[in-house]
């Protein structure tokens, strides 16, 4: 995610073989996808290897023309994440890129001083980790355990910071850009008092980021051990989820057999009826913490422009923002009812 973000240094000849002559400091993209994943990307994401760099250059030119002060990285590999996340639709990829930056600039509690060492207590708690083995579709499984969070220790925004850095690390992989990820959320022991921290403001922000502000493909969200209170939360949030995302939520309750239909036991830890041993959070924590310098360098490329403004962000829920506010105000009474 490194590189010069100065739009004046882009090539004047989009997609031409001599692009690199104009960009001596920009890293040259080298595809790391296997032949099978290249085929998958072509079939599912409309990615044509012979046109890939042309498409990247087209997006780069659009950024420089329409958002010259965006302050974004313009490296091939970085822009490619957004094209893949929107199936190489230039306009949608550009909007996702703008949303990505607007999300970061509009929530300083989450994005200021964002680095692995700053969220070490969250990592050590085991609130979020990544299972060591991929699922049969080649997807990482992100495991989230809200019961590991003690609200008196730090605010909920620290948990969101940890999840965001986890996604940033995962999306560096081209395999993840193509295959997407799976989420496993264990809501065992989540009380009403803890759930109340996930209020209207936080809910809207998180939904906006995951749906329209981050270049990752969430292929499934598996919820296990959810109490009755979660059904109330989900009923309120669901209308503001895109239909495609809402249909990828699976509520398993305490039924491990149901979970195993989506995530095979061979990659699951013993805690979830799996055969891969006890859940170990140390390997992922070490990997993330070892990436400190990479994150500091990468995020330094995302420069805050002097004329940035929130109106640049056009997420799907904006038109219904007032409706969302009004509906979410009823969250607490409904939570008490469900509880």
N, C-alpha and C positions, 0 to 999 in steps of 0.2 A: 504494500500500500504506500510505498514511497514514491517520490517523484516530484517534479516541478509543477506547480499549479498555475503558472503564468500562461494565460490563454494566448498570449502573443507568440508563444514558442511552438504552437501547433503547426503541423505541416500544411502548406497551402494546397497541397495536392492530395485530397482524401483518397486513401487506399492505394496510392501509387507505390511501386516497389522501392522508390527512393525516399520513403518517409523518414527512415532512420538518419538520413543525411541532414535533415533539418532538426533532429531531436537527439543530439549527441549525449545528453545527460539522462535521457529517459530510458529505464531498463527495457531491454528487448524481451517481448513476451515469447515464452517457449511453452507449448502445450504439454501438460503432464498427464493428460487423460489416456487411459488404455484404449485400445481399439473398440472394445465393447462399450465403453462410456462415450466415446466419440459417436458411435452409432446411436446410443440412447439419447444423447444431446441433440442429435439431428432429428430424431423421431419425436421427442417430447418437447424440446425447447426451440425447434426451428433453427438450430445452430448449424451453419454450413462452414466447415473448416476453411474452404477456399475463399469464403467471404468474411471470415471472422474479423480480420484486421480492418477491412473496409467498414464493417459495421461499427467497430470501436471508434474509428476515426470519424464516422458520421455522428456518433453521440458526442464525441469531443468537440466537434465543430458546433453542434447545437448548444452545448454548454457555453462555449465562448461567445456565441452570437446572442443567446437569450439571457444568460446569467453570467456575464463577464466578471462579476464581483462575488461569485459564489464561494470562492476560496477553497475549492475542492482539489483533491489529487486527480491528475489526468493520466496516470499510467494506464497502459493497456490492461494489465491484470486487474486493476481496481475497477475500471469502468466495465469490464467484462462481467463482474459480479451482478451488476444492475441489469445488463442486457439479458443474462441468463435467468434472472429472477422474474423478468417480464417477457420471456420467450421472444426476445429480440425485436420487440415492438419499440421503436425509437422513442416515440412520444411517452409511452408508459415508463420506459426506463429512465428517461429524463426526469419525469415527475417523481419517481421513486428516489432518485439521487437528490433532488431538491428537498423532498420530505425528510430524507436521512439527515441532511444538515439542519433543517429547521427543527426537527425533534431535538437534536443535540443542543441547539442554541436556546430553545424555549424552556428547558428544564435544568437549570444550573445545579440543583441539588443532586441530580444524578450524574451529570456529565462534567462537572468541575473536578479537576484533579483525579480523573478516571484512570486508574492503573491498578494492576493486580495487588501490589503491596498495600494499597489503601483499603482493599476489601478482604484482607487476610483473615480477620475474625469470622467473616461469613463463610469463607472457604473451609476454615477449620471446624466450623459448626456442622458441616455436611449438608447445609441447606441446598446447595446445588452441586452436582458433579456430572461427569459423563461416564457411562459404562465403558469398560475397556474393549468390548467386542462389538462389532457392527451387526446389524440385523441382516436377514437374508437379502434385503434389497440394497445392501451396502450403506445403510444410514446409521449415523451416530444416534445413540439414545441419551437424551439429556434427562437426568433424574432430579426432580425437585421435591424437597421434603419440608413443607412449612412448619412441621412440628419441631424442627430443629432450631427455629428462631425464637429467641426470648426478647419480646418488645422492649423491655427495660434496658437491654444492652445496647441497642442501636435502632434507628428508625427503619421503617420498611423500605425506604429508598436505597439503603445499603444492599438489601436483597436484590433489588432491581439492577443495581450497578453490577453485582456479581453475575446475574443472568446475562446482562448485556455483554460483559467482557467474555463470557463463555461463548456466546454467539459470534462475537468478533473473532475469537480464536478459531472456531470451527469453520467459519466462512472463508478463511484463508485457503482452505483446501479446495481445489477444483472438483474433487470427487464429491464433496459436500454441496458445492454449488449446483451440481447436476442431480445428485440423489436426494438432497434435502435432509431433514432431520426428523426424529420422532421424539416426542416429549412424554415422559412418565412422571406424573405428579401424584405423590402419596399424601393424602389429606388426613391421615390417621392422627387423632388427638387435636385437631384444629377446633378451638373453642369460639364462642360468639365474640368474646373480647378481642381475640386475635384477628378474627375475620373483619371486625369493624375497622381495622387499620386500612383495609382495602376499600377506601371511600370513593366517591364520585370522581374526584380529581385524578387520583391514582389510576382508577379503572379506565377512564378515558385516555389518559396518557399511554398506558401500557397497550391498550387495544390499538391505538393509533400507530405506535411503533411497530408492533408485531405484524399488523395488517398492511400498512402502507409506508413504513419508515425504515425498513431494514431489508437488505437483499438476501433473504434466506427463504427457502421453501419448507414450510412446516407441513409435513405429510400426515401426521396423526398426533392427537393429544389424548393420551390414555390417563384417565383419572381413576385412582383406586383408593379404597377405604374412605370415601367421601362421606361425611355425616349428612344428615338431612339439611343442615344449614347451607351446604354447597348447592343443593338443587335450587334454593331460593336465589342465591347469588347468580347462578348460571341462567336462571329464567329471566333475570333482569338484564344481564349482559347480552344474551343471545340475539335480541333484536338488532343490536349494533354490530354484530359480526357479519361479515360477508357469508352468504349461504355456503360457499365452498369451504370456508374455514369452519363454520358451525357444524357442518356435516362430518368433519374430521375429529370431532370430540366423541370419545367413547367413555361412558361412565360404567365402571365395572363393579362398584361397591366392594364387597369383600370376596368376590368370586374370582379366585386365581385362575380357574379354568377359562373364564371369559378373557382375562388378561392374556393368557397364553395363546389364545387364538390370534391375537394381534402381535404379541412379542413372544417368540419361542423361548421355552425354559432354558435352552442351552446357553443363551447369552445373558440370562437374568441371574442376579445373586440369590442366595438362599432365602433372604428376607421376602422375596416375591415368588417363592416356589421354584426357583431356578436351580441350575446345577453348576454354576460357575464360581462357587465359593461365597464367602462373606463379602458384602459390599465394601469395597476398598476405595476411599476417597483420596488417598495419598498420591497416587500416580497422577491424577488429573490436577490436583493442587500444585504439585511440583512442576508440571508442564506449564501451567498458567503463570505461576510465579517466575519461572525461568524466562518468560517472554516479556518481562518488564521493559527492557530496553527497546524491544521491537515495538511495543505499544507506544512508548514515549516518542519514538521516531515517527511512527505512522500517524499518530494523532497530531503531531506538530505540523503535518502537511495540511491539516484542516483549519485554515485560517478564517477567523471571524471578520467578514467584511464590514466596513463602516456603515453601509447602507442596507444591511440585511433587515428584513421585516417579516413578521409572521404570516403576512398574506400570501407569501410565496407557496405556502404549504396547502395543497388541495387534496386532503384525504377524503375518503368516501363518506365519513360521518359528519363532515363540517356543515353540510346543508341542514342536517338534523341536530345541530349542536344544542339548540334550546330544548328540543324534545328530549335529547339524551340527559341534559341537566335535570329536567323536570322528573323524568322517570327514575333517575338514580337517587333523587332526593327521598324517594320512597324505599330506599334499600333497607335502612335500619329497622323500620317497622316490620317489613317482610322477613328480615332475618330473625327477629324475635319470634315471629309466628312460626317460621320453619324450625327454629331451635326448640 
